[in-house]
Amino acid sequence: MASRKAKPPRKRQQVRVIGGAWRGRRIEFPSLPALRPTPDRVRETLFSWLQGYIEGRRCLDLFAGSGALGFEAASRGAASVVMIDPDSQVIQHLRRQTDIFSASQIEIVMTDARSYLAMSSLPFDIVFLDPPFDSALLADACQLLEDHRALKTGARIYLETAVAASPPSLPASWALLKRVRAGQVGYQLAIKNG
């Protein structure tokens, strides 16, 4: 009689918060093919760029996934962070992590970017745009933010792409502040000028 081998447990996926009140704490997220957390090195650079600007601001993580960017923003003093994702498994993990951190400044919303921006009425100071690399969502998201007046004047917008992909055309009222690449990730920071 052949014995059945037990399947090894799935390895938990984790990233760490790299700064602020929750520095060093781990964020768990589901092992899904489309989830690709922003690497530590990239987050360090991004939040260095936002240093002195993030505290007390209203943030939107439009493609939350692992939640690494949203939790990092909250850890560093953002007044509020809205995390959007259409996947119920992702939302379940984000809510569990929010409870673990007792993060009352974080709001988790299960919907897609287009639907959320159509119903949102308050503009944001900082927006993180890190959609799945194999989608055309980044260019659409930039235009939707403009069409729905979802950005305050002076808002900072973070955009992340695969290095091999062309960065999206920015709306006319946005100006590029920074552009860097690290490994397979290309990332940039823009500002809305009115």
C-alpha positions as CSV (number, residue, x, y, z in Angstrom):
1,M,0.0,0.0,0.0
2,A,1.5,3.3,-1.1
3,S,1.5,6.0,1.5
4,R,0.3,9.5,0.7
5,K,2.7,12.3,1.2
6,A,1.4,15.2,3.0
7,K,1.5,18.4,1.1
8,P,3.9,20.9,2.7
9,P,2.2,23.9,4.1
10,R,2.1,27.0,1.9
11,K,4.9,29.4,2.8
12,R,3.4,32.5,4.2
13,Q,4.2,35.6,2.2
14,Q,5.5,38.6,4.2
15,V,7.1,42.0,3.8
16,R,8.3,44.2,6.6
17,V,7.4,47.8,7.4
18,I,10.7,49.6,7.0
19,G,10.0,52.9,8.9
20,G,7.8,54.7,11.3
21,A,5.7,53.5,14.2
22,W,5.5,49.9,12.9
23,R,9.1,49.7,11.8
24,G,10.2,46.0,11.6
25,R,6.7,44.6,11.9
26,R,5.7,42.0,9.3
27,I,2.7,42.3,6.9
28,E,1.4,38.9,5.7
29,F,-0.4,38.6,2.4
30,P,-1.8,35.7,0.3
31,S,0.4,33.8,-2.1
32,L,-1.3,34.9,-5.4
33,P,0.5,35.1,-8.8
34,A,-0.5,38.7,-9.4
35,L,0.7,40.0,-6.0
36,R,4.1,41.6,-6.3
37,P,5.0,43.8,-3.3
38,T,7.1,46.8,-3.9
39,P,10.7,45.8,-2.8
40,D,12.2,47.2,0.4
41,R,14.8,49.1,-1.5
42,V,12.2,50.8,-3.6
43,R,10.0,51.6,-0.7
44,E,13.0,53.1,1.2
45,T,13.7,55.4,-1.7
46,L,10.0,56.4,-2.2
47,F,9.4,57.2,1.5
48,S,12.7,59.2,1.6
49,W,11.3,61.3,-1.3
50,L,8.0,61.8,0.7
51,Q,9.8,62.5,4.0
52,G,8.5,65.8,5.4
53,Y,5.4,65.6,3.3
54,I,3.5,62.4,4.4
55,E,2.6,63.2,8.0
56,G,-1.0,64.2,8.3
57,R,-1.8,63.6,4.7
58,R,-4.7,61.7,3.1
59,C,-3.4,58.7,1.0
60,L,-4.8,56.3,-1.6
61,D,-3.3,52.9,-2.4
62,L,-5.3,52.2,-5.5
63,F,-4.0,48.7,-6.2
64,A,-3.3,47.6,-2.6
65,G,-2.3,44.0,-3.1
66,S,0.1,43.2,-0.2
67,G,-0.7,46.5,1.4
68,A,3.1,47.3,1.7
69,L,2.7,50.9,0.5
70,G,-0.4,51.8,2.4
71,F,0.8,50.3,5.7
72,E,4.2,52.1,5.3
73,A,2.4,55.4,4.8
74,A,0.2,54.9,7.9
75,S,3.3,53.8,9.9
76,R,5.0,57.1,8.9
77,G,2.2,59.3,10.0
78,A,-0.4,59.6,7.2
79,A,-3.7,60.8,8.7
80,S,-5.7,58.4,6.6
81,V,-5.0,55.7,4.1
82,V,-7.6,54.1,1.8
83,M,-6.6,50.7,0.3
84,I,-8.5,49.5,-2.7
85,D,-8.4,45.9,-4.1
86,P,-11.1,43.9,-6.0
87,D,-9.9,40.5,-4.7
88,S,-11.8,39.1,-1.7
89,Q,-8.8,37.0,-0.5
90,V,-6.5,40.1,-0.6
91,I,-9.2,42.2,1.3
92,Q,-9.4,39.5,4.0
93,H,-5.7,39.7,4.6
94,L,-5.6,43.5,4.6
95,R,-8.4,43.6,7.1
96,R,-6.7,41.1,9.3
97,Q,-3.4,43.0,9.2
98,T,-5.3,46.3,9.9
99,D,-6.8,44.6,13.0
100,I,-3.4,43.3,14.2
101,F,-1.9,46.8,13.9
102,S,-5.0,48.5,15.4
103,A,-4.7,50.8,12.4
104,S,-7.9,52.9,12.7
105,Q,-6.5,55.4,10.1
106,I,-6.7,52.7,7.4
107,E,-9.9,52.0,5.4
108,I,-10.1,48.9,3.3
109,V,-12.5,48.9,0.3
110,M,-13.2,45.9,-1.9
111,T,-13.8,47.3,-5.4
112,D,-11.8,48.1,-8.5
113,A,-10.0,51.4,-9.2
114,R,-12.6,52.8,-11.7
115,S,-15.6,52.1,-9.4
116,Y,-13.8,53.6,-6.4
117,L,-12.8,56.8,-8.1
118,A,-16.3,57.3,-9.6
119,M,-17.8,57.3,-6.0
120,S,-15.0,59.1,-4.1
121,S,-15.6,62.7,-3.3
122,L,-12.6,63.9,-1.3
123,P,-9.3,64.5,-3.1
124,F,-6.0,62.9,-1.9
125,D,-2.6,64.3,-1.1
126,I,-0.7,61.1,-2.0
127,V,-1.6,58.3,-4.4
128,F,0.2,55.0,-4.9
129,L,-0.2,53.4,-8.4
130,D,1.3,50.0,-8.5
131,P,-1.1,47.8,-10.6
132,P,-0.2,44.3,-11.9
133,F,2.6,44.7,-14.5
134,D,0.8,42.7,-17.1
135,S,-2.2,45.0,-17.2
136,A,-3.0,48.3,-18.9
137,L,-4.3,49.8,-15.6
138,L,-1.6,52.4,-14.9
139,A,-2.4,54.7,-17.8
140,D,-6.1,54.3,-17.2
141,A,-5.6,55.1,-13.5
142,C,-3.7,58.3,-14.2
143,Q,-6.5,59.6,-16.4
144,L,-9.2,58.5,-14.0
145,L,-7.5,60.4,-11.2
146,E,-7.7,63.5,-13.4
147,D,-11.3,62.9,-14.7
148,H,-12.6,62.5,-11.1
149,R,-10.6,65.3,-9.6
150,A,-9.2,62.9,-7.1
151,L,-6.0,64.8,-6.4
152,K,-5.3,68.0,-4.5
153,T,-3.1,70.6,-6.0
154,G,0.5,69.6,-5.0
155,A,-0.5,66.0,-4.6
156,R,2.3,63.4,-5.1
157,I,1.7,60.4,-7.3
158,Y,3.9,57.3,-7.2
159,L,3.9,55.1,-10.3
160,E,5.5,51.7,-10.6
161,T,6.1,49.7,-13.8
162,A,8.2,46.8,-15.1
163,V,11.5,48.2,-16.4
164,A,10.7,46.8,-19.8
165,A,7.5,48.7,-20.0
166,S,7.2,52.3,-21.2
167,P,6.1,54.7,-18.4
168,P,2.6,56.0,-19.1
169,S,2.0,59.5,-20.5
170,L,1.3,61.8,-17.6
171,P,-1.7,64.1,-17.6
172,A,-0.9,67.7,-18.6
173,S,-1.2,69.0,-15.1
174,W,1.3,66.6,-13.7
175,A,5.1,67.1,-13.6
176,L,7.7,64.4,-13.1
177,L,9.8,64.9,-10.0
178,K,11.9,61.7,-9.9
179,R,12.5,58.6,-12.0
180,V,14.6,55.6,-11.0
181,R,15.0,51.9,-11.8
182,A,15.9,49.1,-9.4
183,G,16.3,45.6,-10.8
184,Q,13.1,44.8,-12.8
185,V,11.2,47.8,-11.3
186,G,10.9,51.2,-12.8
187,Y,9.3,53.8,-10.6
188,Q,8.6,57.5,-10.6
189,L,7.2,60.3,-8.5
190,A,5.0,63.0,-10.0
191,I,3.3,66.1,-8.7
192,K,-0.1,67.6,-9.6
193,N,0.4,71.3,-10.4
194,G,-3.1,72.7,-10.4
